[in-house]
Amino acid sequence: MNKFVRTITNPLRAVLRVVSPKAYVKLQYKTITGNKLNLENPVKYTEKLQYLRLYTYPKDKLVCKCAGRIGAREYLKNIGYERLLIKEYGIFDSFDEIDFDALPTQCVIKTTHSSQMNYIVWDKFKENWKKLKRLFNRYLRTNYGRKTCEPHYSKIRPQIIVEKLLLENDTTPIEYKIHCFNGKARSMYIVTGRGKDIRYTNYYIDWKRFDASQFNGWKSADKDIEKPANWDEMVKIAEDLAKPFPFVRVDLYNINERIYFSELTFTPAKGTLKFDDEKADYEMGEWLQINTKKN
């Protein structure tokens, strides 16, 4: 959808999200993937994600908790994985509460109730704090779950969390995004070059390439990515975190063989993924078992 059409239709889509989320999701799915969405008998991975998005996850209290950054941190502490948490400098209800003098020169400022409303502070002495305040005030006012039609986000209290900026060789580290289906890690994609030349490279969990699952036009890395020496530990962590959920993507970092937790994502890209090869959608759909009867 081009920018002009998007601008014209935005008000109509905003109304549809409220009046009929199901109709909105069906329209969104058709527009992005080119396929009709089957919610009555979902077979493909992306169809099952839409079902979870609309009917299952909004009712799941643990999902609604763990989709938020603070809730996810509490979840890791409760199951014995506190050691994976990135150092936190504070949690705030408003931007005005942040004591910038107490912060290190570099840090990351994130909202707790969304997936993308973040900001990297590379040098606090060069930041325009007034501009940043306006940005985060807007973020805090945003009902992210309503905006994206992912209702589980709407149940998270909007706050700000400030964390340590993780760096690897003076740049943002590689991200390992592990897809877990009914508690079993099956596949992943690895994000490299964020902020410069970003690439998404897809693998099965045994580190064989899974190029069919490349999605939404993203490019993969030019060379294969080296498997970490402690990869088996990363897989175990992902599966431990994923046990209670039908599907979740567990995002981890691995810096000098130290593993850090990033976030849990229950509906990646809102489930509207257009794969390079549709057979990947069916293959991943076979991995995911969901209960459609109770809804």
C-alpha positions as CSV (number, residue, x, y, z in Angstrom):
1,M,0.0,0.0,0.0
2,N,1.6,3.3,-1.1
3,K,1.9,6.3,1.2
4,F,-1.0,8.3,-0.4
5,V,-3.5,5.4,-0.1
6,R,-2.3,4.8,3.4
7,T,-2.9,8.4,4.4
8,I,-6.4,8.5,2.9
9,T,-7.5,5.2,4.4
10,N,-5.9,5.6,7.9
11,P,-9.0,7.2,9.5
12,L,-11.3,4.4,8.1
13,R,-8.9,1.7,9.3
14,A,-8.8,3.3,12.8
15,V,-12.6,3.1,13.0
16,L,-12.6,-0.5,11.7
17,R,-10.1,-1.5,14.4
18,V,-12.5,-0.5,17.1
19,V,-15.8,-1.5,15.5
20,S,-14.7,-4.9,14.2
21,P,-11.2,-6.1,15.1
22,K,-11.9,-9.3,13.2
23,A,-12.8,-7.5,10.0
24,Y,-9.7,-5.2,10.4
25,V,-7.4,-8.2,10.9
26,K,-8.8,-10.0,7.9
27,L,-8.4,-6.9,5.7
28,Q,-4.8,-6.3,7.0
29,Y,-3.9,-9.9,6.4
30,K,-5.2,-9.8,2.8
31,T,-3.5,-6.5,2.1
32,I,-0.1,-7.6,3.3
33,T,0.0,-11.3,2.4
34,G,-2.3,-11.4,-0.6
35,N,-4.2,-14.3,0.9
36,K,-7.6,-14.7,2.4
37,L,-7.5,-15.3,6.2
38,N,-9.0,-18.6,7.4
39,L,-9.9,-18.1,11.1
40,E,-12.5,-20.9,11.2
41,N,-10.0,-23.6,10.4
42,P,-6.5,-22.0,10.5
43,V,-3.8,-24.2,9.0
44,K,-0.9,-21.9,8.2
45,Y,1.4,-20.4,10.8
46,T,0.3,-16.9,10.0
47,E,-3.3,-17.9,10.2
48,K,-2.8,-19.5,13.6
49,L,-1.0,-16.3,14.8
50,Q,-4.0,-14.3,13.8
51,Y,-6.3,-16.6,15.8
52,L,-4.0,-16.3,18.9
53,R,-3.9,-12.5,18.3
54,L,-7.7,-12.1,18.3
55,Y,-9.0,-14.8,20.6
56,T,-6.5,-16.5,22.8
57,Y,-3.8,-14.1,23.9
58,P,-6.0,-11.2,25.0
59,K,-7.6,-13.6,27.6
60,D,-4.2,-15.0,28.8
61,K,-3.1,-13.1,31.9
62,L,0.5,-14.4,31.6
63,V,0.7,-13.4,28.0
64,C,-0.6,-9.9,28.9
65,K,2.0,-9.7,31.6
66,C,5.0,-11.0,29.7
67,A,4.3,-8.9,26.6
68,G,5.3,-5.9,28.8
69,R,8.9,-5.3,29.6
70,I,8.4,-5.1,33.4
71,G,6.1,-8.1,33.5
72,A,8.7,-10.1,31.4
73,R,11.4,-9.2,33.9
74,E,9.3,-10.3,36.8
75,Y,8.6,-13.6,34.9
76,L,12.3,-14.3,34.4
77,K,13.0,-13.6,38.1
78,N,10.2,-16.0,39.1
79,I,11.5,-18.9,37.1
80,G,15.1,-18.5,38.0
81,Y,16.6,-16.5,35.1
82,E,17.2,-13.2,36.7
83,R,20.9,-13.4,35.6
84,L,19.8,-12.8,32.0
85,L,18.3,-9.4,32.7
86,I,19.9,-6.3,31.3
87,K,20.9,-3.8,34.0
88,E,18.0,-1.4,34.8
89,Y,18.5,2.2,35.9
90,G,14.9,2.9,36.8
91,I,11.2,2.6,36.0
92,F,9.2,5.8,35.6
93,D,5.5,6.8,35.2
94,S,6.5,9.9,33.3
95,F,9.5,11.4,31.5
96,D,9.8,14.2,34.1
97,E,10.6,11.6,36.8
98,I,13.9,10.6,35.1
99,D,17.0,11.9,36.8
100,F,19.3,12.4,33.8
101,D,22.3,13.4,36.0
102,A,22.1,9.9,37.5
103,L,22.2,8.1,34.2
104,P,25.3,6.9,32.4
105,T,26.4,8.7,29.3
106,Q,24.8,5.9,27.2
107,C,21.6,4.0,27.8
108,V,18.4,2.9,26.2
109,I,15.0,4.4,27.0
110,K,12.0,2.1,26.3
111,T,8.3,2.1,26.9
112,T,7.0,-0.9,28.8
113,H,3.7,-1.4,26.9
114,S,4.8,-1.6,23.3
115,S,7.2,-3.4,21.0
116,Q,8.9,-0.5,19.1
117,M,8.8,2.7,21.1
118,N,12.5,2.8,22.1
119,Y,15.3,5.3,21.9
120,I,19.1,4.8,22.2
121,V,21.0,7.6,24.0
122,W,24.5,7.5,22.6
123,D,25.6,10.6,24.5
124,K,23.4,12.2,27.0
125,F,25.3,15.5,26.9
126,K,24.3,15.9,23.3
127,E,20.6,15.0,23.5
128,N,17.7,17.3,23.0
129,W,15.8,16.3,26.1
130,K,12.8,18.6,25.4
131,K,12.3,16.9,22.0
132,L,12.7,13.5,23.6
133,K,10.2,14.3,26.3
134,R,7.6,15.2,23.6
135,L,8.3,11.9,21.9
136,F,7.9,9.8,25.0
137,N,4.8,11.7,26.2
138,R,3.2,10.8,22.9
139,Y,4.4,7.2,23.3
140,L,2.8,7.0,26.8
141,R,-0.5,8.3,25.6
142,T,-0.6,5.7,22.8
143,N,-2.8,2.7,23.3
144,Y,-0.4,0.4,21.5
145,G,-2.7,-2.6,21.6
146,R,-5.5,-0.7,20.0
147,K,-3.2,0.9,17.4
148,T,-1.9,-2.4,16.2
149,C,-5.0,-4.5,17.0
150,E,-3.0,-6.7,19.4
151,P,-5.3,-6.5,22.4
152,H,-2.8,-8.2,24.8
153,Y,-0.7,-5.0,24.8
154,S,-3.6,-2.8,25.9
155,K,-3.6,-4.5,29.3
156,I,-0.1,-3.3,30.1
157,R,0.5,-0.2,32.2
158,P,2.3,2.4,30.1
159,Q,5.6,3.3,31.8
160,I,9.2,4.1,30.9
161,I,12.2,1.8,31.7
162,V,15.8,2.9,31.3
163,E,18.3,0.1,30.7
164,K,22.0,-0.3,30.1
165,L,23.0,0.0,26.4
166,L,24.5,-3.3,25.3
167,L,27.3,-3.0,22.8
168,E,29.5,-5.5,21.0
169,N,32.6,-4.1,19.3
170,D,31.2,-0.6,19.8
171,T,28.0,-1.4,17.9
172,T,24.6,-2.9,18.7
173,P,24.9,-6.7,19.3
174,I,23.5,-9.5,17.2
175,E,20.0,-10.4,18.1
176,Y,18.8,-14.1,18.2
177,K,15.0,-14.3,17.7
178,I,14.0,-17.9,18.6
179,H,10.6,-19.2,17.6
180,C,9.1,-21.6,20.1
181,F,6.0,-23.7,19.2
182,N,4.2,-25.4,22.1
183,G,7.4,-25.0,24.1
184,K,9.7,-26.4,21.4
185,A,12.3,-24.2,19.7
186,R,12.0,-24.9,16.0
187,S,13.4,-21.9,14.0
188,M,14.8,-18.4,14.3
189,Y,16.1,-15.4,12.5
190,I,19.2,-13.5,13.4
191,V,19.4,-9.7,13.1
192,T,22.7,-8.2,12.2
193,G,23.8,-4.7,11.2
194,R,21.0,-2.8,13.0
195,G,21.3,0.9,12.4
196,K,23.7,0.4,9.5
197,D,22.9,-2.4,7.0
198,I,20.3,-4.5,8.8
199,R,19.9,-8.1,7.7
200,Y,17.5,-10.9,8.8
201,T,18.9,-14.4,8.3
202,N,16.7,-17.4,8.9
203,Y,17.7,-20.8,10.3
204,Y,16.2,-23.9,11.6
205,I,17.1,-24.4,15.3
206,D,19.8,-26.9,14.3
207,W,21.5,-24.1,12.4
208,K,20.5,-25.2,8.9
209,R,19.4,-22.4,6.6
210,F,15.7,-21.8,6.4
211,D,15.6,-19.4,3.5
212,A,12.0,-20.2,2.6
213,S,11.0,-18.4,5.8
214,Q,12.6,-15.1,4.8
215,F,9.7,-12.6,5.1
216,N,8.4,-9.2,4.1
217,G,11.2,-8.5,1.6
218,W,14.0,-8.4,4.1
219,K,17.5,-9.3,3.0
220,S,19.6,-12.0,4.6
221,A,23.3,-11.7,5.5
222,D,25.8,-12.1,2.7
223,K,27.6,-14.8,4.7
224,D,26.5,-17.5,7.1
225,I,26.5,-16.5,10.8
226,E,28.7,-18.4,13.2
227,K,26.9,-20.5,15.8
228,P,27.7,-19.4,19.3
229,A,29.7,-21.9,21.4
230,N,26.9,-21.9,24.0
231,W,24.0,-22.2,21.5
232,D,22.6,-25.3,23.3
233,E,22.2,-23.2,26.5
234,M,20.4,-20.5,24.5
235,V,17.9,-23.0,23.1
236,K,17.3,-24.4,26.6
237,I,16.6,-20.9,28.0
238,A,14.2,-20.2,25.1
239,E,12.3,-23.4,25.7
240,D,12.1,-22.8,29.4
241,L,10.7,-19.3,28.9
242,A,8.3,-20.6,26.3
243,K,6.8,-23.5,28.2
244,P,3.4,-21.9,29.2
245,F,2.6,-20.5,25.7
246,P,1.3,-22.0,22.4
247,F,3.7,-19.7,20.5
248,V,6.3,-17.1,21.5
249,R,9.4,-15.6,20.0
250,V,12.2,-15.4,22.6
251,D,14.7,-12.6,21.8
252,L,18.2,-13.0,23.2
253,Y,21.7,-11.5,22.9
254,N,25.0,-13.3,23.3
255,I,28.0,-11.1,24.0
256,N,31.3,-12.9,24.7
257,E,29.3,-16.0,25.6
258,R,27.2,-14.2,28.1
259,I,23.5,-14.5,27.4
260,Y,21.1,-11.6,27.9
261,F,17.3,-11.5,27.6
262,S,15.6,-8.9,25.4
263,E,11.9,-9.5,25.2
264,L,9.1,-12.0,24.5
265,T,7.0,-11.4,21.4
266,F,3.8,-13.3,20.9
267,T,2.6,-12.0,17.6
268,P,5.7,-11.1,15.5
269,A,4.9,-8.4,12.9
270,K,1.3,-8.8,14.0
271,G,1.4,-12.2,12.3
272,T,1.2,-10.6,8.9
273,L,4.2,-12.2,7.4
274,K,4.7,-12.6,3.7
275,F,7.2,-15.4,3.2
276,D,9.5,-15.7,0.3
277,D,8.2,-19.2,-0.1
278,E,4.7,-20.0,1.1
279,K,5.6,-23.6,1.9
280,A,7.4,-22.2,5.0
281,D,4.0,-20.9,6.3
282,Y,2.5,-24.4,6.0
283,E,5.6,-26.1,7.5
284,M,5.6,-23.7,10.5
285,G,1.8,-24.1,10.8
286,E,2.3,-27.9,11.4
287,W,4.6,-27.1,14.3
288,L,1.9,-25.0,16.1
289,Q,-1.0,-26.7,17.8
290,I,-3.8,-24.4,19.0
291,N,-7.2,-24.9,20.6
292,T,-9.8,-23.3,18.5
293,K,-12.8,-25.0,20.2
294,K,-12.9,-23.0,23.4
295,N,-13.2,-19.7,21.4
